[in-house]
Amino acid sequence: MKILVTGGAGYIGSVTTAELVQAGHEVVVFDNLYQGHRQAVHPDATFVLGDLADKAALAQLFTNHREFEGIINFASYTLVGESIQNPLKYLCGNLVNTANLLEAAVSHGVKRFIFSSTANLFDAPARIPIDEQELIKPGSPYGESKFFIERLLHWFEKLYGLRSICLRYFNAAGATPTLGEDHSPETHLIPLVLQVALGQRDQITVFGHDYPTHDGTCIRDYIHIVDLAQAHILALQAVDELGSQKYNLGNGLGFTVLEVLEMARQITKHPIPAVAGPRRPGDPAVLLASTEAIRRDLGWQPRSPDLATIVGTAWAWHKTHPHGYAE
Ligand SMILES: NC(=O)c1ccc[n+]([C@@H]2O[C@H](COP(=O)([O-])OP(=O)(O)OC[C@H]3O[C@@H](n4cnc5c(N)ncnc54)[C@H](O)[C@@H]3O)[C@@H](O)[C@H]2O)c1
């Protein structure tokens, strides 16, 4: 298939692009490099520098590269904390940017759309693991913006026949030998912990030690980046038959912050000092995905569910790329 990947220079987008190319698809990456890295884009993918806010750039993209058979939309503002400081950047920015893309997509006859949604839709889950019936209660303007887009996609199917699959990711983590996580600022636990092992940070702060979990720290569901990428390829292949769907996408396994820290100590052989900090507002005790629906409908199954592989691949990449994609 000929696929447009927006945000394909970013962490998840670059790995998905590489997996798509390896599976024989033709990929065009559209990214404004706001967070992404040109070097992360697979050499066999076509790169187009552009911003979803720029309707003229989108019109040019769809005119120059006719007949996309599917779109995977990773491009987004992504920081929960920033969205609390600057809600309109997210509530309006993410919504309008995606609306621009959708408008261009339907006017050029695109019928398949895969969307990066988030576990931040579930601020106060009633049941663990979290399944697709869970009440949506976004934990931040970031999560709310993703929910707005899920609703937009509902109407685009009803009115224009655009079929979509929303994948609500839990915590993307790990790396391939050549592609890894290089965000600025970095807010994710595993790269932050590894920065301590690299000597780039003195210590890590563990926020909250009194959660109702076995060691008092938050439990999160870490999914290996290649397993996450594979779910997009399966979703593209299945969307015609399944119609529009929403899936929670994690490993289905939870690890506490202290367990991640301990695994990173074992793998890096560095003591990684940690200090206790207060709970952060809006951090639920446990976020753990039910993987039943995505396994059943897409035949997806994680190949690297174990924490040792997730942290080990991330460490291998950070060791060989101590300054990320910068030389
Ligand atoms: N990383 C996670 O654990 C996680 C969890 C849940 C959801 N998500 C979602 O997955 C997607 C990818 O996340 P990521 O961690 O790879 O983020 P990322 O920041 O590494 O990648 C996003 C990419 O989109 C590009 N981009 C942003 N705004 C753009 C715009 N207006 N026009 C064109 N390009 C633009 C950035 O330059 C970047 O390359 C995001 O939508 C994010 O909200 C990520």
The ligand as an SDF file (V2000), in Angstrom:
LIG
                    3D

 44 48  0  0  0  0  0  0  0  0999 V2000
    5.2280    7.9780   23.3600 N   0  0  0  0  0  0  0  0  0  0  0  0
    4.1960    7.4600   24.0080 C   0  0  0  0  0  0  0  0  0  0  0  0
    4.3510    6.6830   24.9740 O   0  0  0  0  0  0  0  0  0  0  0  0
    2.7880    7.7820   23.5570 C   0  0  0  0  0  0  0  0  0  0  0  0
    1.7120    7.3260   24.3500 C   0  0  0  0  0  0  0  0  0  0  0  0
    0.4160    7.5940   23.9290 C   0  0  0  0  0  0  0  0  0  0  0  0
    0.1920    8.2790   22.7350 C   0  0  0  0  0  0  0  0  0  0  0  0
    1.2530    8.7290   22.0010 N   0  0  0  0  0  0  0  0  0  0  0  0
    0.9740    9.4530   20.7490 C   0  0  0  0  0  0  0  0  0  0  0  0
    1.7340    8.8380   19.7090 O   0  0  0  0  0  0  0  0  0  0  0  0
    2.1210    9.8130   18.7440 C   0  0  0  0  0  0  0  0  0  0  0  0
    3.6210    9.7390   18.5420 C   0  0  0  0  0  0  0  0  0  0  0  0
    4.2740    9.9080   19.7960 O   0  0  0  0  0  0  0  0  0  0  0  0
    5.8510   10.0220   19.8690 P   0  0  0  0  0  0  0  0  0  0  0  0
    6.2530    9.6660   21.2510 O   0  0  0  0  0  0  0  0  0  0  0  0
    6.4440    9.3060   18.7190 O   0  0  0  0  0  0  0  0  0  0  0  0
    6.0140   11.5950   19.6900 O   0  0  0  0  0  0  0  0  0  0  0  0
    7.1190   12.4200   18.8940 P   0  0  0  0  0  0  0  0  0  0  0  0
    7.0430   13.8150   19.3860 O   0  0  0  0  0  0  0  0  0  0  0  0
    8.4280   11.7120   18.9320 O   0  0  0  0  0  0  0  0  0  0  0  0
    6.5780   12.3540   17.3880 O   0  0  0  0  0  0  0  0  0  0  0  0
    5.6110   13.2440   16.8880 C   0  0  0  0  0  0  0  0  0  0  0  0
    6.1100   13.7140   15.5430 C   0  0  0  0  0  0  0  0  0  0  0  0
    5.1390   14.5910   14.9710 O   0  0  0  0  0  0  0  0  0  0  0  0
    5.7820   15.7220   14.4440 C   0  0  0  0  0  0  0  0  0  0  0  0
    4.8140   16.8170   14.4800 N   0  0  0  0  0  0  0  0  0  0  0  0
    4.2590   17.3940   15.5920 C   0  0  0  0  0  0  0  0  0  0  0  0
    3.3990   18.3520   15.2270 N   0  0  0  0  0  0  0  0  0  0  0  0
    3.3920   18.3800   13.8640 C   0  0  0  0  0  0  0  0  0  0  0  0
    2.6960   19.1510   12.9070 C   0  0  0  0  0  0  0  0  0  0  0  0
    1.8390   20.1170   13.2790 N   0  0  0  0  0  0  0  0  0  0  0  0
    2.9170   18.9160   11.5970 N   0  0  0  0  0  0  0  0  0  0  0  0
    3.7900   17.9470   11.2050 C   0  0  0  0  0  0  0  0  0  0  0  0
    4.4860   17.1950   12.0720 N   0  0  0  0  0  0  0  0  0  0  0  0
    4.2850   17.4010   13.3880 C   0  0  0  0  0  0  0  0  0  0  0  0
    6.9830   15.9480   15.3430 C   0  0  0  0  0  0  0  0  0  0  0  0
    8.0130   16.6870   14.7240 O   0  0  0  0  0  0  0  0  0  0  0  0
    7.4030   14.5100   15.6380 C   0  0  0  0  0  0  0  0  0  0  0  0
    8.3090   14.0250   14.6610 O   0  0  0  0  0  0  0  0  0  0  0  0
    1.6370   11.1510   19.2800 C   0  0  0  0  0  0  0  0  0  0  0  0
    0.4180   11.4450   18.6370 O   0  0  0  0  0  0  0  0  0  0  0  0
    1.4220   10.8900   20.7580 C   0  0  0  0  0  0  0  0  0  0  0  0
    0.4220   11.7310   21.2870 O   0  0  0  0  0  0  0  0  0  0  0  0
    2.5440    8.5010   22.3890 C   0  0  0  0  0  0  0  0  0  0  0  0
  1  2  1  0
  2  3  2  0
  2  4  1  0
  4  5  1  0
  4 44  2  0
  5  6  2  0
  6  7  1  0
  7  8  2  0
  8  9  1  0
  8 44  1  0
  9 10  1  0
  9 42  1  0
 10 11  1  0
 11 12  1  0
 11 40  1  0
 12 13  1  0
 13 14  1  0
 14 15  2  0
 14 16  1  0
 14 17  1  0
 17 18  1  0
 18 19  2  0
 18 20  1  0
 18 21  1  0
 21 22  1  0
 22 23  1  0
 23 24  1  0
 23 38  1  0
 24 25  1  0
 25 26  1  0
 25 36  1  0
 26 27  1  0
 26 35  1  0
 27 28  2  0
 28 29  1  0
 29 30  1  0
 29 35  2  0
 30 31  1  0
 30 32  2  0
 32 33  1  0
 33 34  2  0
 34 35  1  0
 36 37  1  0
 36 38  1  0
 38 39  1  0
 40 41  1  0
 40 42  1  0
 42 43  1  0
M  CHG  2   8   1  16  -1
M  END
$$$$
